[in-house]
Every structure is written in structure tokens, then in C-alpha cells.
Amino acid sequence: MNTLLQQLTEAVGVSGDEKEVRLLIRDLIQEHVDSWHVDPMGNLIAHKKGTGASPLKVLVDAHMDEIGLILIEADSYGTFRFEGVGGLDDRVLLGKVVQVGPKKLPGVIGARPVHLLKGGQYTKVVERDSMRIDIGASSKDNALGKAKPGERATFLSTYEEWGDVAVGKAFDDRAGCAILIELLRGERFPFDFYASFTVQEELGLRGAITASAAIQPDVAIALDCTPAYDLPNKNDESPNVRLGAGPALYVMDSGTIQDPRLVRHFLKTAEAHDIPVQIRRPGAGGTNAGSLQRAAGGTAVLSVSVPGRYLHSPHTMINLQDFAHTRQLVDTALRELVWKINA
Ligand SMILES: [Zn+2]
């Protein structure tokens, strides 16, 4: 059992409320870095000095936050109305068990029971306005005594390994956080290495803006978990990325064109070291690379992701070999990075 992934995915850190994850990561890295601090937005930024062989400043980023729910108000029945935090699909919410607020109170997302549905209601998506989080409170006052508007909720699911795959919540992006922690625990790099564990990615790549602006890196790598749609589909389209086919390199997404020199270098490194790698099909979506590229006056960026099925649901699935290969590729490629600024 990969206990690092277990700890990280079972920790709770809905966007804007990442403290539990930040404290966990701080404890896991502090003996392996030269310094660390938390910036005013809540990003955890660590510095590991280089050997002096390279003048570069390299930043590797992974976001700490996960999508979730935020309580809006309690109704007279003692249940809570809620809104989504980050990109949520209403269809995955009904009937799910959640953990609410700092006390992690269990609750269930409920709506009208199937027995009382009529006609066309069966085929309609229930919108979140019609759902409630039920923590078993007997009245509005009772509910507000237990949890308050503004508190977050996230899915309650445990980490499991089923053979080659691991299943749990929040691999997006605790898989990236785990890789970044392992990089910090390794040997010194030739260059000054900065790690940013950032906040609020799911709300628009926000934390990475201040992290990158403060560090002013020459090169930045965004580690993330990218959605894999690699199951049979009607149009017989090839998958955007596949589980088990290695780390996914971005070339272009809706927010960023990745630095072509970095794309080439990572592809060459993969080939030279026999590490499987795949190009994520260019198109929609995006990662913190968008902020990292532009917040500090221009930085060469690359997104490298662990493919994951069923992102932003209670049960994301990754392949553990992909996870290991992503770490290996980033580690090896960075150690072999010979980079001329502005070349
Ligand atoms: Zn992500």
C-alpha cells in the first residue's frame, strides 16, 4: 500500500480551505528542504538549494486543493443547501456520502426518492438546487449548531489499491503532490529547486499566480492528474490519454502552449531511459502551467500529468505504474536539463 498516496488523498482540502493538506505536506517535507514558507494566499513554497552546477531556477508545482461543496444555508428541515467549489458534475452527487466542515461530520446528498418521481423526472438530471446535504439534524437550529454556511464538504472515500490501479478521491492533484514530495526527498538537483504546493487551482489557477510571481523561475513544471477518457465510446474516438500508457505530456490546452524545447527534452529523455510516455490529445482543459507561464514575466513551462479516470468524482482511478513513471520521468529529465535561457 502506498501510504503517501493514502495520506494525501484521504486528507481534506477543498479550494480555499487547504490547511489540513498544507500541514500534512509541511510535515512530510520539512526535513528535506533548506527552507519553506507559506505565502499570504496559503501556498506552501519550499526551496532546496542546488549543487551549484547550474545557474537555473526551476519550479515544480502541484496544487493542494480539490473540488468540493460549500454550505449556503440551512433550511427549516435541518438540511443544507450547497454550491459547488470547482468543476462539479451534478450527476455524480446524488446519494453520495460527504464529510462536512472541520469536524468532518458525515452527511448524505439527498433528493426526492425514486418512489415519488413522475413521468419525465426519471430521465432528467437532478440539479444541485434540488439536492440537500443531510447530516441528520432535526431542525434548522440543530443543523446550524453542527455546521455553518461557508464550511466546505467533500466526498468521503477511502484509498484502495486494486492490483495495478489505485482508487480514491482527490488524485487530482494529490498524485502530483506525492510526486513533488518524493522529488524533494531525493538528491539535490544541479539547480536551485523550488516546490510550490498551491491553492485554488480548481477555481482558475489562482494560487500559482502568486507563487510563480514570487519565485520568478526560469523553468516551471506543472504536475497534475489529467482526465482519461479511454473506455469504449460510440464514436470510436481514440482516447485523449490512456491509463497504463505512462505520463501524459501536454502540448497545447485551452490556456497554454507548452514550451516546445521542454516537450522535446522530456520526449527524448523518455526514449533514452525507456520510460513510457504519451502526448495528451491537444484541446480543452488546462493546468497551473497557464499561470506559471505568464505570472513572472515569461517562464518556460510544461504540464506533465498522471492520467486518471473519473476525475472530480468520489472515486478517481490511476495506474500505479503511471504514477511511478511520471515521477521517474520528471526526476530524470530535470537532472539532465541543460538549458540556455533565451536560446
Ligand atoms: Zn488538477
Boltz pocket constraint, residues with backbone or C-beta under 6 A from the ligand:
constraints:
  - pocket:
      binder: B
      contacts: [[A, 63], [A, 172], [A, 173], [A, 201], [A, 224], [A, 225]]
      max_distance: 6.0
